[in-house]
Amino acid sequence: MALARVSVRDMDEAGIDALKDAIKHMHGIDSTWIESVAVVEKFKGAVVWEGEVQVFAVSGHRTAKRCYAWSHATEGAKRKFFAVLGVPPVDGPVAAVRAAIAAGK
């Protein structure tokens, strides 16, 4: 698993505000953007997921202090949003991607 910090210019194409809206819609909590982290997930040497995960501080949840969010294009101009709460076993962007893959999302 490769992990690297990326700059603000490399953020999700949907934009931070759209990801914050997705977090609010999916989990009913407010969020503040912290950073963008590049993640490359491989399985048996092949890349199965690659992208930037946006890390947010969250408030209003009884246990989660972080949420990891990203989106990707689907049909036409539509996007699919992911917002994974930082509750065990999810302890960072890599674990959030793995959890989404395992959940079949």
C-alpha positions as CSV (number, residue, x, y, z in Angstrom):
1,M,0.0,0.0,0.0
2,A,1.5,3.3,-1.0
3,L,0.5,6.4,0.9
4,A,1.6,10.0,0.2
5,R,0.5,13.5,1.1
6,V,-0.9,15.5,-1.8
7,S,-1.5,19.2,-2.3
8,V,-4.8,21.0,-2.3
9,R,-4.7,21.2,-6.1
10,D,-5.0,17.4,-6.3
11,M,-8.4,17.2,-4.4
12,D,-11.4,15.3,-5.5
13,E,-13.0,16.6,-8.7
14,A,-16.4,16.9,-6.9
15,G,-14.9,19.5,-4.5
16,I,-14.6,19.7,-0.8
17,D,-18.1,21.2,-0.3
18,A,-19.7,18.3,-2.2
19,L,-17.9,15.8,0.0
20,K,-18.9,17.7,3.1
21,D,-22.5,17.6,1.9
22,A,-22.1,13.8,1.3
23,I,-20.8,13.3,4.9
24,K,-23.8,15.4,6.2
25,H,-26.3,13.4,4.1
26,M,-24.9,9.9,4.8
27,H,-24.0,10.4,8.5
28,G,-25.8,13.5,9.7
29,I,-22.6,15.2,11.0
30,D,-20.7,18.3,10.3
31,S,-17.1,18.1,9.0
32,T,-14.0,20.2,8.5
33,W,-11.5,19.4,5.8
34,I,-8.0,18.5,7.1
35,E,-5.9,17.1,4.2
36,S,-5.8,15.0,1.1
37,V,-3.9,11.7,1.1
38,A,-3.0,9.7,-2.1
39,V,-3.8,6.0,-1.7
40,V,-2.8,3.1,-4.0
41,E,-4.4,-0.2,-3.1
42,K,-2.9,-3.3,-4.7
43,F,-4.0,-7.0,-4.6
44,K,-1.6,-9.6,-5.9
45,G,0.5,-6.9,-7.5
46,A,-2.3,-5.3,-9.4
47,V,-3.7,-1.9,-8.6
48,V,-7.4,-2.3,-7.5
49,W,-7.9,1.3,-6.3
50,E,-6.0,4.5,-6.8
51,G,-7.0,8.0,-5.8
52,E,-7.0,10.8,-3.3
53,V,-8.9,10.4,0.0
54,Q,-10.0,13.5,1.7
55,V,-9.7,13.5,5.5
56,F,-12.2,15.4,7.6
57,A,-12.5,16.2,11.3
58,V,-16.1,15.5,12.3
59,S,-18.3,16.7,15.1
60,G,-21.7,15.4,16.2
61,H,-20.8,11.7,16.2
62,R,-20.5,9.9,19.5
63,T,-17.3,8.0,18.6
64,A,-15.9,9.1,15.3
65,K,-13.5,12.0,15.2
66,R,-12.6,11.6,11.5
67,C,-14.3,10.8,8.2
68,Y,-12.6,9.7,5.0
69,A,-14.3,10.7,1.8
70,W,-13.9,10.5,-2.0
71,S,-16.0,10.2,-5.1
72,H,-15.7,8.9,-8.6
73,A,-17.5,9.6,-11.9
74,T,-20.3,7.2,-12.9
75,E,-22.6,7.7,-15.9
76,G,-22.5,11.1,-17.6
77,A,-22.0,13.9,-15.1
78,K,-23.1,11.8,-12.1
79,R,-20.8,10.8,-9.2
80,K,-20.7,8.2,-6.5
81,F,-19.8,9.4,-3.1
82,F,-18.0,7.5,-0.3
83,A,-17.8,8.7,3.3
84,V,-16.3,6.2,5.7
85,L,-16.3,7.1,9.4
86,G,-13.1,6.7,11.4
87,V,-14.3,4.0,13.8
88,P,-12.5,0.8,14.5
89,P,-11.2,-0.9,12.5
90,V,-11.0,2.1,10.2
91,D,-8.1,4.2,11.5
92,G,-7.0,6.1,8.4
93,P,-7.4,6.6,4.7
94,V,-6.0,3.3,3.6
95,A,-8.3,1.4,6.0
96,A,-11.3,3.4,4.8
97,V,-10.6,2.4,1.2
98,R,-10.2,-1.2,2.2
99,A,-13.4,-1.1,4.1
100,A,-15.3,0.3,1.1
101,I,-13.8,-2.3,-1.2
102,A,-14.7,-5.1,1.3
103,A,-18.3,-3.7,1.6
104,G,-18.6,-3.9,-2.2
105,K,-19.1,-0.2,-2.6
